[in-house]
Amino acid sequence: MARLYGAPTTKMISDQHGEAKAKTFSRVMSGSLGENASLKFLSEIIPRNETTQLIHEAIEGDPIAQHRIRQTAIWELFANGLGVANKPEYLFLIDIESRCTPVIAARQQGHNSDVTRLIAGDDLLRNFIAKSDLDACVGNPEMIHALQFKMYLEGQLSFVALLDVLHSPEGKSRYQQLLPNFEWSEQNSAARLFKAILESTDLQKNPSNKELADLLADPLGKNDFNERTKRRWRLGETMIPFNAALIVSDRLSVQMAEVCLFNYWKAAIHINDFWLLIETAQSAFGRLAKGELKNFNVLPFDYQSVSQWCSERYQFWLDFHRERGMPSNKTGVPTCS
């Protein structure tokens, strides 16, 4: 998640503690530093507060704390570390991870029939995969990895739909416009985000406004971003960083609060992530896969186009989250208004 939002853990450590600490963290993650030195390092960089107290107790050798940490899933630890574990979107991810625990255990033990049985029998997990894909995994362990990939894609789409429901209490979809509704050669979510920001101006109402037209021609103005970078953002070749999106919105006087702009940007980040994964997977399967996987369709539910999958399954997940009764905005989830 930190990587998606442009703040990978190593960079955050570098910004807060210096490059030397960031390099040490890389050694910790690679396992080359040694257990005692790694624990000492982590105790130094993890802040001490109510949220991280359990982690510090585990690092210091408390067996009860260590047991509790082992019983806590990664997403839950991540959300607790950020202090956001009670937010609905993270509760959803934690719920999924909790339900997947026995599935992962069965997979690690090579019990593939239990994997498919557990997924099919779970009232949430079975929504992420087609029955035909589950059936294809029976007696074919190679298909398990493909199943995981499809469930991840469907999970990302579901997560964006959940954000949409949480941020749109009036019942209308805000982020559907960011989804691809063309084929690969057309706009992706990065370009569509840029377009959504521009379309939030009054240009359509005042097409003769030369000053506004000039701003749209160069919405970032004179700043540290070079022309090639700006062009890549307009074309969707790379995602515009949030600080640059703020410059655009401020310069165009976009009628969009900062928290609302961040929500759009966050949704676009997730959409762009699964879009690029699909493109990469389609290419890889075509070049590297053998046997049954050679002509494998990487899209969930055997959709033949990304746009059709997004359109139909996104609506499914919007309805799913609305009917499931997600917490209201009283939880503190910011909305666009």
Backbone torsions as a table, in degrees:
resi	resn	phi	psi	omega
1	MET	NA	-43.5	178.9
2	ALA	-61.4	-39.2	179.1
3	ARG	-63.7	-42.5	-178.7
4	LEU	-60.5	-39.1	-176.3
5	TYR	-85.9	12.3	175.0
6	GLY	80.5	17.1	-179.2
7	ALA	-134.9	66.2	179.0
8	PRO	-58.7	152.0	-173.6
9	THR	-54.7	-43.0	-179.2
10	THR	-60.1	-40.8	-179.9
11	LYS	-67.6	-39.8	179.6
12	MET	-63.2	-40.9	178.8
13	ILE	-66.2	-40.5	178.8
14	SER	-61.6	-43.6	-179.1
15	ASP	-65.5	-36.2	-174.7
16	GLN	-90.9	-32.8	-172.3
17	HIS	-123.8	-4.9	179.4
18	GLY	102.3	161.0	-175.4
19	GLU	-65.7	-34.2	-178.9
20	ALA	-62.0	-42.3	178.8
21	LYS	-65.5	-37.7	179.5
22	ALA	-63.1	-39.5	178.3
23	LYS	-66.8	-38.1	177.3
24	THR	-64.0	-39.7	178.3
25	PHE	-61.0	-39.2	177.6
26	SER	-61.5	-38.0	177.8
27	ARG	-67.9	-37.3	176.8
28	VAL	-61.1	-46.3	-176.7
29	MET	-67.9	-28.6	179.4
30	SER	-84.0	-12.0	179.6
31	GLY	83.1	11.2	-175.4
32	SER	-92.2	-5.7	-175.5
33	LEU	-86.7	-29.1	-175.1
34	GLY	104.0	146.8	-171.6
35	GLU	-63.8	-50.1	-176.2
36	ASN	-63.3	-44.7	179.6
37	ALA	-65.8	-36.6	179.3
38	SER	-65.5	-44.1	179.7
39	LEU	-64.2	-41.0	178.1
40	LYS	-62.3	-42.4	-179.8
41	PHE	-63.5	-46.2	-178.3
42	LEU	-63.2	-38.0	179.5
43	SER	-64.8	-26.0	-179.5
44	GLU	-79.9	-36.0	-173.3
45	ILE	-96.0	-19.1	178.5
46	ILE	-82.1	121.4	-178.4
47	PRO	-63.6	150.9	178.7
48	ARG	-96.3	115.5	174.9
49	ASN	-153.9	-177.7	-177.0
50	GLU	-60.5	-35.5	-177.1
51	THR	-69.6	-38.6	-174.3
52	THR	-98.0	3.9	-176.4
53	GLN	-58.0	-42.3	-179.3
54	LEU	-61.7	-40.2	179.7
55	ILE	-63.0	-43.0	179.8
56	HIS	-65.7	-38.4	178.5
57	GLU	-64.0	-38.4	178.4
58	ALA	-66.7	-42.5	178.8
59	ILE	-61.5	-36.0	-177.5
60	GLU	-81.3	0.9	172.2
61	GLY	101.3	6.8	178.9
62	ASP	-66.7	115.0	-175.7
63	PRO	-63.9	-34.5	179.2
64	ILE	-66.6	-44.1	178.1
65	ALA	-63.9	-40.8	179.5
66	GLN	-62.9	-40.6	177.6
67	HIS	-63.3	-43.3	-179.8
68	ARG	-64.4	-37.6	178.4
69	ILE	-64.5	-42.6	179.9
70	ARG	-63.5	-29.8	-179.1
71	GLN	-85.7	-5.1	-177.5
72	THR	-100.2	129.2	-178.3
73	ALA	-71.6	160.8	-174.3
74	ILE	-61.6	-44.5	-179.0
75	TRP	-61.7	-37.5	-179.7
76	GLU	-66.9	-42.0	176.3
77	LEU	-61.6	-43.0	179.9
78	PHE	-61.2	-47.6	-178.6
79	ALA	-65.8	-39.1	177.4
80	ASN	-64.3	-39.3	179.3
81	GLY	-62.9	-33.5	178.2
82	LEU	-85.9	-10.3	-177.8
83	GLY	74.9	26.9	-176.1
84	VAL	-122.2	17.0	-173.5
85	ALA	-63.4	-19.0	-179.1
86	ASN	-94.3	0.3	177.5
87	LYS	-77.2	141.1	-173.9
88	PRO	-55.2	-39.9	-177.2
89	GLU	-66.1	-33.8	178.6
90	TYR	-79.5	-32.7	174.3
91	LEU	-60.5	-36.3	178.3
92	PHE	-65.1	-45.9	179.6
93	LEU	-65.1	-40.2	178.9
94	ILE	-65.2	-38.6	177.8
95	ASP	-62.1	-45.5	178.5
96	ILE	-60.1	-46.7	-177.8
97	GLU	-62.2	-39.7	179.2
98	SER	-63.4	-42.0	179.5
99	ARG	-69.2	-26.9	-178.8
100	CYS	-81.1	-14.6	-176.4
101	THR	-54.7	-51.4	178.5
102	PRO	-67.6	-27.8	177.8
103	VAL	-66.0	-45.1	179.8
104	ILE	-63.9	-40.8	179.1
105	ALA	-61.6	-42.0	178.9
106	ALA	-65.2	-38.5	179.2
107	ARG	-64.8	-44.1	-179.1
108	GLN	-65.1	-28.5	179.4
109	GLN	-88.4	-0.6	178.3
110	GLY	78.4	15.9	-179.5
111	HIS	-91.7	74.3	-174.1
112	ASN	-64.9	-32.5	178.3
113	SER	-65.1	-32.9	176.5
114	ASP	-71.0	-33.7	177.7
115	VAL	-57.9	-52.8	-178.0
116	THR	-67.5	-36.4	179.8
117	ARG	-65.5	-42.3	-178.9
118	LEU	-66.9	-40.8	179.0
119	ILE	-66.5	-46.6	-178.4
120	ALA	-63.6	-29.2	-177.5
121	GLY	-89.2	-3.5	-178.9
122	ASP	-96.1	128.1	-173.5
123	ASP	-69.6	-13.5	175.3
124	LEU	-102.3	-52.4	-174.1
125	LEU	-59.9	-33.9	-176.7
126	ARG	-67.1	-13.8	177.1
127	ASN	-77.6	-11.9	-176.1
128	PHE	-92.3	-4.3	-174.5
129	ILE	-148.8	146.2	178.2
130	ALA	-76.6	147.8	179.3
131	LYS	-60.2	-35.2	179.8
132	SER	-62.7	-33.9	177.6
133	ASP	-71.7	-37.8	176.3
134	LEU	-63.6	-44.4	-179.9
135	ASP	-62.1	-35.5	-178.2
136	ALA	-67.4	-20.6	-178.3
137	CYS	-82.2	-19.6	-178.5
138	VAL	-65.2	119.4	-179.9
139	GLY	75.6	7.9	-179.0
140	ASN	-136.5	83.8	-175.0
141	PRO	-59.7	-26.7	179.9
142	GLU	-62.4	-27.7	-176.7
143	MET	-76.4	-14.7	-178.6
144	ILE	-61.3	-41.6	179.8
145	HIS	-63.6	-40.0	177.8
146	ALA	-64.6	-37.5	178.3
147	LEU	-63.9	-42.5	178.2
148	GLN	-60.5	-41.3	-179.2
149	PHE	-63.7	-45.6	-179.7
150	LYS	-63.4	-39.8	179.5
151	MET	-67.3	-34.1	177.1
152	TYR	-64.3	-45.5	179.2
153	LEU	-60.0	-46.3	-179.7
154	GLU	-64.3	-35.7	177.7
155	GLY	-65.0	-40.1	177.5
156	GLN	-63.4	-43.4	179.1
157	LEU	-63.5	-41.2	178.5
158	SER	-63.8	-39.2	-179.5
159	PHE	-63.9	-42.0	178.0
160	VAL	-64.4	-40.4	178.3
161	ALA	-63.0	-37.6	177.3
162	LEU	-63.9	-45.2	176.0
163	LEU	-57.5	-40.4	179.7
164	ASP	-59.6	-47.7	-179.7
165	VAL	-64.1	-42.2	-179.1
166	LEU	-66.9	-36.3	-176.0
167	HIS	-92.4	-2.8	-178.1
168	SER	-128.2	71.1	-175.6
169	PRO	-64.3	-17.0	-179.9
170	GLU	-79.7	-2.7	174.2
171	GLY	93.7	-1.1	177.9
172	LYS	-96.9	149.7	179.1
173	SER	-82.5	129.3	177.2
174	ARG	-96.5	-31.2	-169.7
175	TYR	-100.3	-1.4	179.7
176	GLN	-60.8	-30.6	-179.5
177	GLN	-67.2	-16.4	179.2
178	LEU	-86.2	-15.0	-178.8
179	LEU	-72.6	147.2	177.2
180	PRO	-68.4	125.2	174.1
181	ASN	-121.6	17.5	173.8
182	PHE	-126.7	-177.0	176.5
183	GLU	-87.6	-177.8	-170.3
184	TRP	-58.7	-29.6	-176.0
185	SER	-74.1	-10.2	-177.9
186	GLU	-98.1	-163.9	-174.4
187	GLN	-65.9	138.4	171.1
188	ASN	-100.2	-175.7	-173.9
189	SER	-66.5	-29.4	178.3
190	ALA	-63.4	-45.7	177.7
191	ALA	-68.4	-36.6	-178.3
192	ARG	-69.8	-31.6	174.8
193	LEU	-64.6	-46.8	179.2
194	PHE	-59.0	-42.0	179.5
195	LYS	-65.6	-39.8	-179.7
196	ALA	-62.9	-37.8	177.8
197	ILE	-65.0	-46.3	-178.9
198	LEU	-64.1	-37.6	-177.7
199	GLU	-74.1	-7.5	177.3
200	SER	-81.4	-1.3	179.0
201	THR	-86.8	179.8	-180.0
202	ASP	-94.6	18.3	-176.5
203	LEU	-59.9	-39.8	-178.6
204	GLN	-62.6	-32.7	-179.1
205	LYS	-82.0	-27.7	-177.1
206	ASN	-129.0	67.7	-175.2
207	PRO	-64.3	-16.9	-177.9
208	SER	-91.0	-1.4	-178.6
209	ASN	-72.5	98.7	-174.8
210	LYS	-64.7	-38.1	-178.9
211	GLU	-61.8	-43.6	179.1
212	LEU	-67.1	-38.9	178.4
213	ALA	-62.2	-39.9	177.6
214	ASP	-64.7	-38.2	178.2
215	LEU	-63.9	-40.5	180.0
216	LEU	-66.9	-31.8	179.0
217	ALA	-66.8	-31.5	178.2
218	ASP	-142.2	71.3	-172.9
219	PRO	-64.1	-21.1	-179.4
220	LEU	-88.6	-14.7	177.3
221	GLY	65.1	-159.4	180.0
222	LYS	-89.1	109.3	-179.5
223	ASN	-152.1	-164.5	-175.3
224	ASP	-79.0	-4.4	-178.3
225	PHE	-86.5	123.8	-178.5
226	ASN	-77.2	168.1	-174.5
227	GLU	-63.1	-37.3	-179.4
228	ARG	-64.1	-40.1	178.7
229	THR	-63.9	-45.3	179.7
230	LYS	-60.8	-40.7	-178.7
231	ARG	-64.3	-40.2	180.0
232	ARG	-63.7	-35.9	177.6
233	TRP	-67.8	-43.2	-179.4
234	ARG	-62.8	-39.1	-178.1
235	LEU	-83.6	-8.5	-179.0
236	GLY	78.8	18.7	179.6
237	GLU	-71.5	-22.9	175.5
238	THR	-151.9	155.5	-176.8
239	MET	-78.9	133.1	177.8
240	ILE	-67.5	130.4	177.9
241	PRO	-64.3	155.5	-175.3
242	PHE	-62.6	-37.0	-179.4
243	ASN	-64.1	-34.7	177.0
244	ALA	-71.9	-37.1	176.8
245	ALA	-61.8	-35.5	176.9
246	LEU	-65.5	-39.9	177.8
247	ILE	-60.1	-45.1	179.8
248	VAL	-61.1	-49.3	-176.0
249	SER	-65.8	-38.7	177.9
250	ASP	-66.2	-42.3	-177.2
251	ARG	-66.7	-33.5	-179.2
252	LEU	-94.0	1.3	-176.7
253	SER	52.6	44.7	-179.5
254	VAL	-62.8	135.9	179.4
255	GLN	-81.4	66.6	-175.8
256	MET	-146.9	115.8	-179.5
257	ALA	-61.5	155.7	-176.8
258	GLU	-58.9	-41.6	-179.5
259	VAL	-65.3	-34.3	178.7
260	CYS	-68.4	-43.0	177.9
261	LEU	-60.9	-41.3	178.9
262	PHE	-62.5	-39.0	178.8
263	ASN	-63.0	-42.9	176.3
264	TYR	-60.6	-46.2	-177.9
265	TRP	-62.3	-43.2	-180.0
266	LYS	-62.7	-43.5	178.4
267	ALA	-62.2	-43.1	-179.8
268	ALA	-63.9	-36.3	177.9
269	ILE	-59.1	-47.1	-178.5
270	HIS	-67.3	-40.9	179.3
271	ILE	-63.8	-44.5	-179.2
272	ASN	-64.1	-34.1	-179.9
273	ASP	-63.0	-50.2	-177.7
274	PHE	-73.3	-26.2	177.2
275	TRP	-64.1	-47.9	179.5
276	LEU	-65.1	-36.1	177.6
277	LEU	-62.9	-41.2	179.1
278	ILE	-63.5	-45.6	-179.1
279	GLU	-60.6	-44.3	179.7
280	THR	-64.9	-43.7	-178.0
281	ALA	-65.9	-40.7	179.3
282	GLN	-60.3	-41.3	179.5
283	SER	-68.4	-42.6	-177.2
284	ALA	-66.6	-43.2	179.8
285	PHE	-63.1	-38.4	180.0
286	GLY	-65.4	-33.7	-176.0
287	ARG	-91.8	-36.5	-167.2
288	LEU	-110.4	-26.5	-173.6
289	ALA	-68.8	152.8	179.0
290	LYS	-129.7	163.3	175.7
291	GLY	59.3	-132.1	-176.6
292	GLU	-63.5	-26.8	-177.0
293	LEU	-81.0	-9.7	-175.1
294	LYS	-58.0	-43.4	-179.6
295	ASN	-107.6	30.0	-175.7
296	PHE	-69.3	134.8	176.8
297	ASN	-89.1	114.4	-175.3
298	VAL	-75.8	-14.1	-177.2
299	LEU	-77.4	138.5	177.8
300	PRO	-61.3	151.8	175.7
301	PHE	56.6	25.3	174.4
302	ASP	56.7	30.4	173.4
303	TYR	-67.1	148.0	-176.3
304	GLN	-95.8	-10.0	177.9
305	SER	-141.7	147.9	179.3
306	VAL	-62.1	-41.8	-176.6
307	SER	-63.2	-41.5	-179.7
308	GLN	-67.9	-42.7	177.5
309	TRP	-58.9	-49.3	-179.2
310	CYS	-59.8	-47.7	-175.7
311	SER	-60.9	-50.6	-173.7
312	GLU	-77.8	-43.5	-177.5
313	ARG	-75.6	-29.5	176.7
314	TYR	-63.9	-42.3	177.6
315	GLN	-64.0	-38.3	176.2
316	PHE	-57.7	-47.0	-176.4
317	TRP	-72.1	-32.2	173.5
318	LEU	-60.0	-48.5	179.4
319	ASP	-63.4	-40.1	-178.5
320	PHE	-60.2	-50.0	-176.6
321	HIS	-69.7	-34.8	177.1
322	ARG	-66.2	-43.0	-178.2
323	GLU	-73.4	-27.1	-178.8
324	ARG	-71.6	-17.2	177.1
325	GLY	77.2	61.3	178.4
326	MET	-68.5	153.8	179.5
327	PRO	-56.3	147.5	-179.6
328	SER	-76.2	-178.8	-178.1
329	ASN	-71.0	-1.8	175.6
330	LYS	-64.8	-15.2	177.9
331	THR	-73.3	-11.3	-179.3
332	GLY	98.4	7.5	178.3
333	VAL	-70.3	125.6	-178.3
334	PRO	-69.8	143.9	177.6
335	THR	-121.8	162.4	175.4
336	CYS	-89.6	132.1	178.6
337	SER	-136.7	NA	NA
